[in-house]
């Protein structure tokens, strides 16, 4: 019998928390590196839209690298019962490298959504960020360019979401060195299970809303051109909470996708055919 999305989400949380409790030597360094990156991000945000975008992407890429050993350790704990004894960040390790490349590739897919707003801005003068002034006499084209960009972004976002859900079970396959660990097999194994994958991930992320709410209170979003840096004790607390949230999300997602891999990953576990 197939596990329901609710059961996958609940057992995913249970196993993620167990993994965190049993692998403190892995979680500790991962959290500290995440905390440093979050603090640097807050210090650098607020100069301009372009700079903020670069900082945000740099933050994601750096965290994808430093959190890869944690995610892999959780995958192996859930799937193999293996307790990783220490945090080891080795970018030359094939397992870490492939895991990191997949994470960055998915981020690039999501970045493609923004291209419509960039094109609308540079070709038709549509505002790139809320509140940006529009050149006099260009209100009509800019408005329709913004509408078109919004519609195109919705369509692109839907396509990217489906594509992402179709390959998330590749992460645990890479972590345990599955013989058929490639994106085509992940896509084929996920076909027909997209809704269950979506529900399991969405339900698993619901408890993290509390952290997101606390972040929103302590770390008010900075507008481009605002004063960068940390200006109060609550903001410093917010950075710590954000680091906790990121580490927790990575561990829970690793656990849930491992459960989904167990439920769906048949082709991923087959060795590729040789000629």
C-alpha positions as a Markdown table, in Angstrom:
| # | Residue | x | y | z |
|---|---|---|---|---|
| 1 | Unk | 0.0 | 0.0 | 0.0 |
| 2 | Unk | 1.3 | 3.4 | -0.9 |
| 3 | Unk | 2.0 | 5.8 | 2.0 |
| 4 | Unk | -0.2 | 8.9 | 2.0 |
| 5 | Unk | 1.3 | 12.3 | 1.7 |
| 6 | Unk | 0.3 | 13.1 | 5.3 |
| 7 | Unk | 2.1 | 10.0 | 6.6 |
| 8 | Unk | 5.2 | 10.8 | 4.5 |
| 9 | Unk | 5.2 | 14.4 | 5.9 |
| 10 | Unk | 4.8 | 13.2 | 9.5 |
| 11 | Unk | 7.4 | 10.4 | 9.4 |
| 12 | Unk | 9.6 | 12.8 | 7.5 |
| 13 | Unk | 9.6 | 15.2 | 10.4 |
| 14 | Unk | 10.1 | 12.4 | 12.9 |
| 15 | Unk | 13.1 | 11.0 | 11.1 |
| 16 | Unk | 14.6 | 14.5 | 10.4 |
| 17 | Unk | 14.5 | 15.4 | 14.1 |
| 18 | Unk | 16.0 | 12.0 | 15.0 |
| 19 | Unk | 18.7 | 12.5 | 12.5 |
| 20 | Unk | 19.5 | 16.0 | 14.0 |
| 21 | Unk | 19.6 | 14.6 | 17.5 |
| 22 | Unk | 21.9 | 11.8 | 16.5 |
| 23 | Unk | 24.2 | 13.7 | 14.2 |
| 24 | Unk | 25.0 | 16.9 | 16.2 |
| 25 | Unk | 28.7 | 16.9 | 14.9 |
| 26 | Unk | 27.2 | 17.2 | 11.4 |
| 27 | Unk | 24.4 | 19.6 | 12.2 |
| 28 | Unk | 26.5 | 22.0 | 14.4 |
| 29 | Unk | 29.1 | 23.0 | 11.7 |
| 30 | Unk | 26.3 | 23.2 | 9.1 |
| 31 | Unk | 24.3 | 25.6 | 11.3 |
| 32 | Unk | 27.3 | 27.8 | 12.1 |
| 33 | Unk | 28.2 | 28.1 | 8.4 |
| 34 | Unk | 24.6 | 28.9 | 7.6 |
| 35 | Unk | 24.5 | 31.5 | 10.4 |
| 36 | Unk | 27.6 | 33.2 | 9.0 |
| 37 | Unk | 26.2 | 33.3 | 5.5 |
| 38 | Unk | 22.9 | 34.7 | 6.7 |
| 39 | Unk | 24.6 | 37.4 | 8.7 |
| 40 | Unk | 26.8 | 38.3 | 5.7 |
| 41 | Unk | 23.7 | 38.4 | 3.5 |
| 42 | Unk | 21.9 | 40.8 | 5.9 |
| 43 | Unk | 25.0 | 43.0 | 6.0 |
| 44 | Unk | 25.2 | 43.2 | 2.2 |
| 45 | Unk | 21.5 | 43.6 | 1.4 |
| 46 | Unk | 19.9 | 47.0 | 0.8 |
| 47 | Unk | 22.3 | 48.7 | -1.6 |
| 48 | Unk | 20.4 | 48.3 | -4.9 |
| 49 | Unk | 18.1 | 45.8 | -6.7 |
| 50 | Unk | 20.9 | 44.4 | -8.8 |
| 51 | Unk | 23.2 | 44.1 | -5.8 |
| 52 | Unk | 20.5 | 42.5 | -3.7 |
| 53 | Unk | 19.7 | 39.9 | -6.4 |
| 54 | Unk | 23.4 | 39.0 | -6.7 |
| 55 | Unk | 23.7 | 38.7 | -2.9 |
| 56 | Unk | 20.6 | 36.5 | -2.7 |
| 57 | Unk | 21.8 | 34.2 | -5.4 |
| 58 | Unk | 25.3 | 34.1 | -3.8 |
| 59 | Unk | 23.7 | 33.2 | -0.5 |
| 60 | Unk | 21.7 | 30.4 | -2.0 |
| 61 | Unk | 24.7 | 28.9 | -3.8 |
| 62 | Unk | 26.9 | 29.1 | -0.8 |
| 63 | Unk | 24.3 | 27.5 | 1.4 |
| 64 | Unk | 23.6 | 24.8 | -1.1 |
| 65 | Unk | 27.3 | 23.9 | -0.8 |
| 66 | Unk | 27.7 | 24.1 | 3.0 |
| 67 | Unk | 24.4 | 22.3 | 3.6 |
| 68 | Unk | 25.0 | 19.5 | 1.1 |
| 69 | Unk | 26.9 | 17.3 | 3.7 |
| 70 | Unk | 24.0 | 17.7 | 6.1 |
| 71 | Unk | 21.3 | 16.8 | 3.5 |
| 72 | Unk | 23.3 | 13.8 | 2.3 |
| 73 | Unk | 23.8 | 12.7 | 5.9 |
| 74 | Unk | 20.0 | 12.9 | 6.6 |
| 75 | Unk | 19.3 | 11.0 | 3.3 |
| 76 | Unk | 21.6 | 8.2 | 4.3 |
| 77 | Unk | 20.3 | 8.1 | 7.9 |
| 78 | Unk | 16.7 | 7.7 | 6.6 |
| 79 | Unk | 17.5 | 5.3 | 3.8 |
| 80 | Unk | 20.4 | 3.3 | 5.2 |
| 81 | Unk | 20.2 | 3.8 | 9.0 |
| 82 | Unk | 23.7 | 5.3 | 8.7 |
| 83 | Unk | 24.8 | 7.8 | 11.4 |
| 84 | Unk | 27.4 | 10.2 | 9.8 |
| 85 | Unk | 30.1 | 10.8 | 12.5 |
| 86 | Unk | 31.3 | 14.3 | 11.4 |
| 87 | Unk | 30.7 | 17.2 | 9.1 |
| 88 | Unk | 32.9 | 16.9 | 6.0 |
| 89 | Unk | 32.7 | 19.5 | 3.2 |
| 90 | Unk | 34.7 | 18.2 | 0.3 |
| 91 | Unk | 33.7 | 19.9 | -3.0 |
| 92 | Unk | 35.8 | 17.4 | -5.0 |
| 93 | Unk | 33.8 | 14.4 | -3.6 |
| 94 | Unk | 31.6 | 13.1 | -6.5 |
| 95 | Unk | 28.6 | 12.7 | -4.2 |
| 96 | Unk | 28.8 | 16.2 | -2.8 |
| 97 | Unk | 29.6 | 17.7 | -6.2 |
| 98 | Unk | 26.6 | 16.1 | -8.0 |
| 99 | Unk | 24.3 | 17.0 | -5.2 |
| 100 | Unk | 25.4 | 20.6 | -5.2 |
| 101 | Unk | 25.2 | 20.9 | -9.0 |
| 102 | Unk | 21.6 | 19.6 | -8.9 |
| 103 | Unk | 20.6 | 22.1 | -6.3 |
| 104 | Unk | 22.1 | 25.0 | -8.3 |
| 105 | Unk | 20.5 | 23.7 | -11.5 |
| 106 | Unk | 17.0 | 23.8 | -9.8 |
| 107 | Unk | 17.7 | 27.4 | -8.7 |
| 108 | Unk | 18.6 | 28.4 | -12.2 |
| 109 | Unk | 15.3 | 27.0 | -13.3 |
| 110 | Unk | 13.5 | 29.2 | -10.8 |
| 111 | Unk | 15.5 | 32.2 | -11.8 |
| 112 | Unk | 14.1 | 31.9 | -15.3 |
| 113 | Unk | 10.8 | 33.3 | -13.9 |
| 114 | Unk | 12.4 | 36.7 | -13.4 |
| 115 | Unk | 13.6 | 37.0 | -17.0 |
| 116 | Unk | 10.1 | 38.2 | -18.1 |
| 117 | Unk | 10.2 | 41.2 | -15.7 |
| 118 | Unk | 13.8 | 42.0 | -16.8 |
| 119 | Unk | 12.8 | 41.9 | -20.5 |
| 120 | Unk | 9.7 | 44.0 | -19.8 |
| 121 | Unk | 11.9 | 46.6 | -18.0 |
| 122 | Unk | 14.6 | 47.0 | -20.5 |
| 123 | Unk | 12.4 | 46.7 | -23.7 |
| 124 | Unk | 9.2 | 48.4 | -22.6 |
| 125 | Unk | 10.3 | 50.4 | -19.5 |
| 126 | Unk | 8.0 | 48.4 | -17.1 |
| 127 | Unk | 9.0 | 48.8 | -13.5 |
| 128 | Unk | 11.5 | 46.2 | -12.3 |
| 129 | Unk | 10.6 | 46.7 | -8.6 |
| 130 | Unk | 7.4 | 48.0 | -6.9 |
| 131 | Unk | 7.4 | 51.8 | -6.7 |
| 132 | Unk | 9.9 | 52.3 | -9.5 |
| 133 | Unk | 8.9 | 55.4 | -11.6 |
| 134 | Unk | 7.8 | 55.1 | -15.2 |
| 135 | Unk | 8.9 | 57.4 | -17.9 |
| 136 | Unk | 6.2 | 60.0 | -18.8 |
| 137 | Unk | 4.3 | 59.0 | -21.9 |
| 138 | Unk | 5.3 | 55.3 | -21.5 |
| 139 | Unk | 2.6 | 54.4 | -19.0 |
| 140 | Unk | 0.5 | 52.3 | -21.5 |
| 141 | Unk | 3.3 | 50.1 | -22.9 |
| 142 | Unk | 4.8 | 49.7 | -19.5 |
| 143 | Unk | 1.5 | 48.6 | -18.0 |
| 144 | Unk | 0.8 | 46.0 | -20.6 |
| 145 | Unk | 4.4 | 44.8 | -20.5 |
| 146 | Unk | 4.0 | 44.3 | -16.7 |
| 147 | Unk | 0.8 | 42.4 | -17.2 |
| 148 | Unk | 2.4 | 40.2 | -19.9 |
| 149 | Unk | 5.4 | 39.6 | -17.7 |
| 150 | Unk | 3.2 | 38.6 | -14.8 |
| 151 | Unk | 1.2 | 36.1 | -16.9 |
| 152 | Unk | 4.3 | 34.7 | -18.4 |
| 153 | Unk | 5.9 | 34.4 | -15.0 |
| 154 | Unk | 2.9 | 32.4 | -13.7 |
| 155 | Unk | 3.0 | 30.0 | -16.6 |
| 156 | Unk | 6.8 | 29.6 | -16.3 |
| 157 | Unk | 6.5 | 29.2 | -12.5 |
| 158 | Unk | 3.9 | 26.4 | -13.0 |
| 159 | Unk | 6.2 | 24.6 | -15.6 |
| 160 | Unk | 9.3 | 25.0 | -13.3 |
| 161 | Unk | 7.3 | 23.7 | -10.3 |
| 162 | Unk | 6.2 | 20.6 | -12.2 |
| 163 | Unk | 9.8 | 20.0 | -13.4 |
| 164 | Unk | 11.2 | 20.4 | -9.9 |
| 165 | Unk | 8.7 | 18.0 | -8.4 |
| 166 | Unk | 9.6 | 15.6 | -11.1 |
| 167 | Unk | 13.2 | 15.3 | -10.1 |
| 168 | Unk | 13.4 | 15.9 | -6.3 |
| 169 | Unk | 13.7 | 12.2 | -5.7 |
| 170 | Unk | 17.0 | 12.4 | -7.5 |
| 171 | Unk | 18.5 | 14.1 | -4.4 |
| 172 | Unk | 18.3 | 11.0 | -2.2 |
| 173 | Unk | 19.3 | 8.8 | -5.1 |
| 174 | Unk | 22.5 | 10.7 | -5.4 |
| 175 | Unk | 23.1 | 10.6 | -1.7 |
| 176 | Unk | 23.0 | 6.8 | -1.6 |
| 177 | Unk | 24.8 | 6.3 | -4.9 |
| 178 | Unk | 21.8 | 4.6 | -6.5 |
| 179 | Unk | 22.9 | 2.8 | -9.7 |
| 180 | Unk | 20.3 | 4.6 | -11.9 |
| 181 | Unk | 20.7 | 8.1 | -10.3 |
| 182 | Unk | 20.0 | 10.4 | -13.3 |
| 183 | Unk | 17.4 | 13.0 | -14.0 |
| 184 | Unk | 15.6 | 11.0 | -16.7 |
| 185 | Unk | 15.0 | 8.1 | -14.3 |
| 186 | Unk | 13.8 | 10.5 | -11.6 |
| 187 | Unk | 11.4 | 12.1 | -14.0 |
| 188 | Unk | 10.0 | 8.7 | -15.1 |
| 189 | Unk | 9.7 | 7.4 | -11.5 |
| 190 | Unk | 7.9 | 10.6 | -10.5 |
| 191 | Unk | 5.4 | 10.5 | -13.4 |
| 192 | Unk | 1.9 | 9.8 | -12.0 |
| 193 | Unk | 3.1 | 10.8 | -8.4 |
| 194 | Unk | 3.4 | 14.5 | -8.9 |
| 195 | Unk | 0.4 | 15.4 | -6.8 |
| 196 | Unk | 1.5 | 13.1 | -3.9 |
| 197 | Unk | 5.0 | 14.6 | -4.0 |
| 198 | Unk | 3.6 | 18.1 | -4.0 |
| 199 | Unk | 1.3 | 17.4 | -1.0 |
| 200 | Unk | 4.0 | 15.6 | 1.0 |
| 201 | Unk | 6.4 | 18.5 | 0.5 |
| 202 | Unk | 3.8 | 21.2 | 1.1 |
| 203 | Unk | 2.5 | 19.5 | 4.3 |
| 204 | Unk | 6.0 | 19.0 | 5.5 |
| 205 | Unk | 6.8 | 22.7 | 5.1 |
| 206 | Unk | 3.7 | 23.9 | 7.0 |
| 207 | Unk | 5.3 | 23.8 | 10.5 |
| 208 | Unk | 8.1 | 26.1 | 9.3 |
| 209 | Unk | 5.6 | 28.9 | 8.8 |
| 210 | Unk | 6.1 | 29.8 | 12.4 |
| 211 | Unk | 9.8 | 30.4 | 11.8 |
| 212 | Unk | 8.9 | 32.4 | 8.7 |
| 213 | Unk | 6.5 | 34.6 | 10.7 |
| 214 | Unk | 9.2 | 35.2 | 13.3 |
| 215 | Unk | 11.7 | 36.1 | 10.6 |
| 216 | Unk | 9.2 | 38.5 | 9.1 |
| 217 | Unk | 8.8 | 40.3 | 12.5 |
| 218 | Unk | 12.5 | 40.5 | 13.3 |
| 219 | Unk | 13.9 | 40.9 | 9.8 |
| 220 | Unk | 11.7 | 43.4 | 7.9 |
| 221 | Unk | 12.4 | 43.1 | 4.2 |
| 222 | Unk | 14.9 | 45.7 | 3.0 |
| 223 | Unk | 14.1 | 47.9 | 0.0 |
| 224 | Unk | 16.7 | 48.6 | -2.6 |
| 225 | Unk | 18.7 | 51.6 | -1.4 |
| 226 | Unk | 17.9 | 51.2 | 2.2 |
| 227 | Unk | 20.6 | 51.2 | 4.9 |
| 228 | Unk | 22.4 | 47.9 | 4.8 |
| 229 | Unk | 23.5 | 46.0 | 7.9 |
| 230 | Unk | 22.0 | 44.9 | 11.2 |
| 231 | Unk | 20.7 | 47.7 | 13.3 |
| 232 | Unk | 19.1 | 46.1 | 16.3 |
| 233 | Unk | 19.2 | 43.2 | 18.7 |
| 234 | Unk | 15.9 | 41.8 | 17.3 |
| 235 | Unk | 17.5 | 41.7 | 13.8 |
| 236 | Unk | 20.4 | 39.7 | 15.2 |
| 237 | Unk | 18.0 | 37.3 | 16.7 |
| 238 | Unk | 16.2 | 37.2 | 13.4 |
| 239 | Unk | 19.4 | 36.1 | 11.7 |
| 240 | Unk | 19.8 | 33.2 | 14.2 |
| 241 | Unk | 16.1 | 32.2 | 13.7 |
| 242 | Unk | 16.6 | 32.3 | 9.9 |
| 243 | Unk | 19.7 | 30.0 | 10.1 |
| 244 | Unk | 17.7 | 27.6 | 12.3 |
| 245 | Unk | 14.9 | 27.7 | 9.8 |
| 246 | Unk | 17.1 | 27.0 | 6.8 |
| 247 | Unk | 18.9 | 24.0 | 8.5 |
| 248 | Unk | 15.5 | 22.6 | 9.7 |
| 249 | Unk | 14.0 | 22.9 | 6.2 |
| 250 | Unk | 17.0 | 21.2 | 4.6 |
| 251 | Unk | 16.8 | 18.3 | 7.1 |
| 252 | Unk | 13.1 | 17.9 | 6.8 |
| 253 | Unk | 13.1 | 18.1 | 3.0 |
| 254 | Unk | 15.9 | 15.5 | 2.9 |
| 255 | Unk | 13.9 | 13.2 | 5.0 |
| 256 | Unk | 10.6 | 13.7 | 3.1 |
| 257 | Unk | 12.3 | 13.2 | -0.3 |
| 258 | Unk | 13.9 | 10.1 | 1.0 |
| 259 | Unk | 10.5 | 8.7 | 1.9 |
| 260 | Unk | 9.2 | 9.6 | -1.6 |
| 261 | Unk | 12.3 | 8.0 | -3.1 |
| 262 | Unk | 11.4 | 4.8 | -1.3 |
| 263 | Unk | 7.9 | 5.0 | -2.5 |
| 264 | Unk | 8.5 | 5.9 | -6.1 |
| 265 | Unk | 12.2 | 5.2 | -7.0 |
| 266 | Unk | 12.2 | 2.0 | -9.1 |
| 267 | Unk | 14.2 | 3.1 | -12.1 |
| 268 | Unk | 16.6 | 5.0 | -10.0 |
| 269 | Unk | 17.6 | 1.8 | -8.3 |
| 270 | Unk | 18.3 | -0.1 | -11.5 |
| 271 | Unk | 21.8 | -0.2 | -12.9 |
| 272 | Unk | 22.0 | 1.3 | -16.4 |
| 273 | Unk | 22.0 | -1.2 | -19.3 |
| 274 | Unk | 25.3 | -1.9 | -21.0 |
| 275 | Unk | 25.6 | -2.4 | -24.7 |
